[in-house]
């Protein structure tokens, strides 16, 4: 049996790319032939992906092609997907609503709007639609996607079996660190993190850092706004770390005291799983797929009362029994995303479209 995958791009550290690699490993372990195809093979992915032009050598009506979808397909890719005879499944990772990019990046705004509009056309093209969260599946249902099912993100802890960056451990290893990992993008509402941090410093009186890890490429106007807010609030302990290596990311999680998210749109939230793995207690705003990813773990907040959230963060840092209780529930929750937990779900979804593995 051949079950192949496609996404326009592949990048190490990107959630969609990591999921493709995890699925490929799982499918091969299940006895399937499985390759990953992209529009153009990046230099760092040579040998792990194939160009879309090669797909004709593999294509057959009995195959399954997983079309990963996280922004939208260019017209030539959409036409290619129409032409290949394979059974097709849309794997939906969600698209950030376009209104978040208004006044920040017009290209992203148009691409996000077009990508969502394209879902209706894809619904007529595929045999099934899988979302990596129930939240994503509800969006698929709104576009009349056939045979909808949940295929969770696979958490492969082997990705974090790297030596932590010593420089990061030395620089941030002492003291209190509030962490957020994610693209510097308006939907992440990093200004709400800054305002909460302000109350933590000024009113709760806590000596702490705010570590913001994630790329801001294409979001420079939003970054400039955030930096101006940092200056206005006089918060010298805010660090915009940018995109960092796996070794530096591992070290940063080891240094973190609390993971705080005020994001207003998440299709899943992989950093929540990473925080669970590194025993970092989570405080997160109830939005998008966040409640589904956390389950009964972490601490969900329903209102953005900055002072109250700051007090909660401080309590998690100082109250060892509470912290231990939260971390324990997070460890239990993480088990739902381990490969051995996801594998039977993948097998069941394949059986539902007539594939026995």
C-alpha positions as CSV (number, residue, x, y, z in Angstrom):
1,X,0.0,0.0,0.0
2,X,1.3,3.5,-0.9
3,X,0.3,6.5,1.2
4,X,2.1,9.6,0.2
5,X,2.0,13.2,1.4
6,X,2.2,16.7,-0.1
7,X,2.7,20.2,1.2
8,X,4.0,23.1,-0.8
9,X,7.0,23.6,1.5
10,X,9.0,21.8,4.2
11,X,11.0,23.4,7.0
12,X,12.6,21.9,10.0
13,X,10.9,23.0,13.2
14,X,7.7,23.8,11.4
15,X,4.7,22.0,12.9
16,X,3.3,20.9,9.5
17,X,6.7,19.6,8.3
18,X,7.3,17.8,11.6
19,X,3.8,16.1,11.4
20,X,4.6,14.9,7.8
21,X,7.9,13.4,9.0
22,X,6.1,11.7,11.9
23,X,3.4,10.4,9.7
24,X,5.9,9.1,7.2
25,X,7.7,7.1,9.9
26,X,4.4,5.8,11.3
27,X,3.1,4.8,7.8
28,X,6.3,2.9,7.0
29,X,6.1,1.1,10.3
30,X,2.6,0.1,9.4
31,X,3.9,-1.5,6.1
32,X,3.1,1.3,3.7
33,X,5.4,2.9,1.1
34,X,5.4,6.6,1.9
35,X,7.2,9.6,0.4
36,X,6.8,13.3,1.0
37,X,6.4,15.7,-2.0
38,X,6.9,19.4,-2.1
39,X,6.9,22.0,-4.9
40,X,10.6,22.5,-4.7
41,X,12.9,20.5,-2.4
42,X,14.7,22.8,0.1
43,X,18.5,22.2,0.4
44,X,18.1,21.1,4.0
45,X,15.4,18.6,3.0
46,X,17.3,16.8,0.2
47,X,16.9,13.1,0.6
48,X,13.8,13.5,2.8
49,X,11.4,15.0,0.2
50,X,10.8,14.7,-3.5
51,X,9.7,17.4,-6.0
52,X,6.1,17.3,-7.1
53,X,7.2,16.7,-10.7
54,X,8.3,13.2,-9.6
55,X,4.9,12.2,-8.4
56,X,3.8,10.7,-11.7
57,X,6.2,7.8,-11.0
58,X,4.3,7.0,-7.9
59,X,0.7,8.0,-8.7
60,X,-2.0,5.3,-9.0
61,X,-5.7,5.0,-8.4
62,X,-5.2,2.7,-5.5
63,X,-2.8,5.0,-3.7
64,X,-3.7,7.6,-1.0
65,X,-2.3,11.1,-1.2
66,X,-2.5,13.2,2.0
67,X,-2.7,16.9,1.0
68,X,-1.5,18.9,4.0
69,X,-3.2,22.3,4.0
70,X,-2.1,25.3,6.1
71,X,-2.4,28.4,3.8
72,X,-3.6,27.7,0.3
73,X,-2.5,26.2,-3.0
74,X,-1.3,28.0,-6.0
75,X,-3.3,27.5,-9.2
76,X,-0.8,25.0,-10.8
77,X,-0.8,22.9,-7.6
78,X,-4.6,22.9,-7.4
79,X,-4.7,21.7,-11.0
80,X,-2.2,19.0,-10.3
81,X,-4.3,17.8,-7.4
82,X,-7.3,17.6,-9.7
83,X,-5.5,15.5,-12.2
84,X,-3.8,12.8,-10.1
85,X,-6.0,9.7,-9.9
86,X,-5.1,8.8,-6.3
87,X,-7.6,8.9,-3.5
88,X,-7.0,12.2,-1.8
89,X,-7.4,13.3,1.8
90,X,-7.1,16.9,3.0
91,X,-5.1,17.2,6.2
92,X,-6.1,20.6,7.6
93,X,-3.8,22.5,10.0
94,X,-6.0,25.6,9.9
95,X,-5.5,29.0,8.4
96,X,-5.2,32.2,10.5
97,X,-8.3,34.3,9.7
98,X,-7.2,37.1,7.3
99,X,-8.5,40.0,9.4
100,X,-5.6,39.5,11.9
101,X,-3.2,40.7,9.2
102,X,-5.0,43.9,8.3
103,X,-2.5,46.8,8.3
104,X,0.4,44.4,8.9
105,X,0.9,42.3,5.8
106,X,-1.4,42.6,2.8
107,X,0.1,39.6,1.1
108,X,-0.6,37.4,4.1
109,X,-4.0,38.8,4.4
110,X,-4.9,38.0,0.8
111,X,-3.3,34.6,1.0
112,X,-5.2,33.7,4.1
113,X,-8.5,34.9,2.7
114,X,-8.0,32.9,-0.6
115,X,-6.9,29.8,1.3
116,X,-10.1,29.7,3.3
117,X,-12.2,30.3,0.2
118,X,-10.4,27.4,-1.5
119,X,-11.6,24.9,1.1
120,X,-15.0,24.6,-0.6
121,X,-13.3,23.7,-3.9
122,X,-11.1,21.1,-2.2
123,X,-14.2,19.6,-0.5
124,X,-15.3,18.5,-4.0
125,X,-11.9,17.1,-4.8
126,X,-11.0,14.9,-1.9
127,X,-12.4,11.6,-0.5
128,X,-12.0,12.7,3.2
129,X,-10.9,15.6,5.4
130,X,-8.8,15.2,8.5
131,X,-8.2,17.9,11.0
132,X,-5.5,17.8,13.7
133,X,-8.1,19.0,16.3
134,X,-11.9,18.9,16.6
135,X,-11.8,22.7,16.2
136,X,-10.3,22.2,12.7
137,X,-12.8,19.5,11.9
138,X,-15.6,21.9,12.6
139,X,-14.2,24.3,10.0
140,X,-14.0,21.4,7.5
141,X,-17.7,20.5,8.3
142,X,-18.7,24.1,7.6
143,X,-17.2,23.6,4.1
144,X,-19.0,20.3,3.5
145,X,-15.8,18.3,3.6
146,X,-16.6,14.5,3.2
147,X,-15.7,11.8,5.8
148,X,-14.3,14.1,8.5
149,X,-12.0,12.7,11.2
150,X,-9.5,13.9,13.8
151,X,-5.9,13.0,13.3
152,X,-4.0,14.5,16.2
153,X,-0.5,16.0,16.0
154,X,2.1,13.3,16.8
155,X,4.4,14.3,19.6
156,X,7.8,12.6,18.9
157,X,10.0,13.3,21.9
158,X,13.1,12.2,19.9
159,X,13.1,15.6,18.3
160,X,14.1,17.1,21.7
161,X,16.9,14.6,22.4
162,X,19.5,17.2,21.7
163,X,22.1,18.7,23.9
164,X,20.7,22.0,25.3
165,X,22.6,25.1,24.2
166,X,24.9,26.0,27.0
167,X,24.9,29.7,26.3
168,X,21.2,29.8,26.7
169,X,21.3,27.8,29.9
170,X,24.0,30.2,31.3
171,X,22.1,33.4,30.2
172,X,18.6,32.4,31.3
173,X,19.1,29.5,33.7
174,X,18.8,31.6,36.8
175,X,15.7,33.5,37.9
176,X,12.0,33.4,36.8
177,X,11.3,33.1,33.0
178,X,7.8,33.5,31.5
179,X,7.9,31.8,28.1
180,X,5.8,32.0,24.9
181,X,6.8,30.2,21.7
182,X,5.2,31.1,18.4
183,X,5.4,33.3,15.4
184,X,5.3,37.0,16.1
185,X,1.9,37.5,14.5
186,X,-1.1,39.6,15.5
187,X,-3.3,36.6,16.2
188,X,-0.9,35.6,19.0
189,X,-1.8,38.8,20.8
190,X,1.7,39.3,22.2
191,X,0.7,42.8,23.3
192,X,-1.5,41.0,25.9
193,X,1.5,39.0,27.1
194,X,3.4,42.3,27.5
195,X,0.6,43.9,29.5
196,X,0.3,40.8,31.7
197,X,4.0,40.8,32.2
198,X,3.8,44.5,33.2
199,X,1.4,43.7,36.0
200,X,3.6,40.7,37.1
201,X,6.6,43.1,37.4
202,X,5.0,46.3,38.7
203,X,2.1,45.1,40.8
204,X,3.0,41.5,41.8
205,X,6.6,42.7,42.3
206,X,8.2,39.7,40.7
207,X,11.7,39.9,39.2
208,X,11.2,38.0,35.9
209,X,12.0,37.8,32.2
210,X,9.6,37.4,29.3
211,X,11.0,35.2,26.6
212,X,9.3,35.4,23.2
213,X,10.6,32.8,20.8
214,X,9.5,32.9,17.2
215,X,10.2,34.5,13.8
216,X,8.8,37.9,12.9
217,X,9.6,37.7,9.2
218,X,6.8,39.5,7.3
219,X,5.4,40.9,10.5
220,X,7.8,43.8,11.0
221,X,5.1,46.5,11.5
222,X,3.6,44.4,14.3
223,X,7.1,43.8,15.8
224,X,7.7,47.6,15.7
225,X,4.4,48.2,17.6
226,X,5.4,45.6,20.2
227,X,8.8,47.1,20.7
228,X,7.3,50.6,21.1
229,X,4.9,49.1,23.7
230,X,7.9,47.6,25.6
231,X,9.6,51.0,25.7
232,X,6.4,52.8,26.8
233,X,5.9,50.2,29.6
234,X,9.6,50.4,30.5
235,X,10.1,46.6,30.4
236,X,13.8,45.9,29.9
237,X,13.4,42.2,30.7
238,X,11.5,41.4,27.5
239,X,13.5,39.3,25.1
240,X,12.5,38.8,21.4
241,X,14.6,35.8,20.7
242,X,13.5,35.2,17.1
243,X,13.8,31.8,15.4
244,X,16.2,29.7,17.3
245,X,17.9,26.3,16.9
246,X,16.6,23.0,18.4
247,X,19.4,23.1,20.9
248,X,18.5,26.6,22.0
249,X,14.8,25.8,22.1
250,X,15.4,22.8,24.3
251,X,17.5,24.9,26.6
252,X,14.8,27.7,26.7
253,X,12.1,25.2,27.8
254,X,14.5,23.9,30.5
255,X,14.8,27.5,31.8
256,X,11.1,28.3,31.7
257,X,9.1,28.8,34.9
258,X,5.6,29.2,33.3
259,X,4.3,29.0,29.7
260,X,1.8,31.8,29.0
261,X,-0.3,32.1,25.9
262,X,-2.8,34.9,25.2
263,X,-3.3,33.8,21.5
264,X,-6.7,34.3,20.0
265,X,-6.3,31.8,17.2
266,X,-4.7,28.3,17.4
267,X,-5.5,25.4,15.1
268,X,-3.7,23.1,17.6
269,X,-0.8,24.6,19.6
270,X,2.3,22.4,19.4
271,X,4.2,24.5,22.0
272,X,1.6,23.4,24.5
273,X,2.7,19.8,24.0
274,X,6.4,20.9,24.3
275,X,5.6,22.6,27.6
276,X,4.0,19.5,28.8
277,X,7.1,17.5,27.9
278,X,9.4,19.8,29.7
279,X,7.2,20.1,32.8
280,X,6.5,23.8,32.3
281,X,3.1,24.7,33.8
282,X,0.7,26.2,31.2
283,X,-1.6,29.2,31.5
284,X,-3.5,29.8,28.3
285,X,-6.4,31.9,27.0
286,X,-9.4,29.8,26.0
287,X,-9.4,30.3,22.2
288,X,-9.4,28.1,19.1
289,X,-8.2,24.6,19.7
290,X,-6.4,25.4,22.9
291,X,-9.0,23.9,25.2
292,X,-9.0,20.7,23.1
293,X,-5.2,20.4,23.1
294,X,-5.0,20.9,26.9
295,X,-7.9,18.7,27.8
296,X,-8.1,18.7,31.6
297,X,-4.5,19.9,32.0
298,X,-2.9,23.3,32.3
299,X,-4.9,26.3,33.4
300,X,-7.4,28.0,31.0
301,X,-8.4,31.6,31.4
302,X,-11.7,32.9,30.0
303,X,-11.1,36.7,30.4
304,X,-8.0,38.8,29.7
305,X,-7.8,40.5,33.1
306,X,-4.1,41.2,33.1
307,X,-3.8,41.8,36.8
308,X,-5.6,38.6,37.6
309,X,-3.6,36.5,35.1
310,X,-0.4,38.0,36.5
311,X,-1.4,36.9,40.0
312,X,-2.1,33.4,38.7
313,X,1.3,33.2,37.0
314,X,3.0,34.4,40.2
315,X,1.0,31.8,42.2
316,X,2.1,29.0,39.8
317,X,5.7,30.1,40.3
318,X,5.6,30.3,44.1
319,X,3.2,27.5,45.1
320,X,5.1,24.3,44.7
321,X,2.1,21.9,45.4
322,X,-0.1,23.7,42.8
323,X,2.7,23.7,40.3
324,X,3.3,19.9,40.8
325,X,-0.4,19.2,40.4
326,X,-0.6,21.1,37.1
327,X,2.5,19.5,35.8
328,X,1.2,16.0,36.7
329,X,-2.0,16.5,34.8
330,X,0.0,17.8,31.8
331,X,2.1,14.6,31.8
332,X,-1.0,12.6,31.6
333,X,-2.4,14.7,28.8
334,X,0.7,14.4,26.7
335,X,0.3,10.6,26.5
336,X,-2.7,11.2,24.2
337,X,-0.3,12.5,21.5
338,X,2.4,9.9,21.7
339,X,2.9,7.8,18.6
340,X,1.5,4.7,20.2
341,X,-1.7,6.6,21.0
342,X,-2.1,8.2,17.5
343,X,-1.2,5.1,15.4
344,X,-4.6,3.3,16.0
345,X,-6.4,6.5,15.1
346,X,-4.5,6.8,11.8
347,X,-5.3,3.1,11.1
348,X,-9.0,3.7,11.7
349,X,-9.2,6.7,9.5
350,X,-7.5,4.8,6.7
351,X,-9.9,1.9,7.1
352,X,-12.8,4.4,6.8
353,X,-11.7,5.2,3.3
354,X,-11.1,1.6,2.4
355,X,-7.4,1.2,3.2
356,X,-6.4,-1.8,5.3
357,X,-3.1,-1.5,7.1
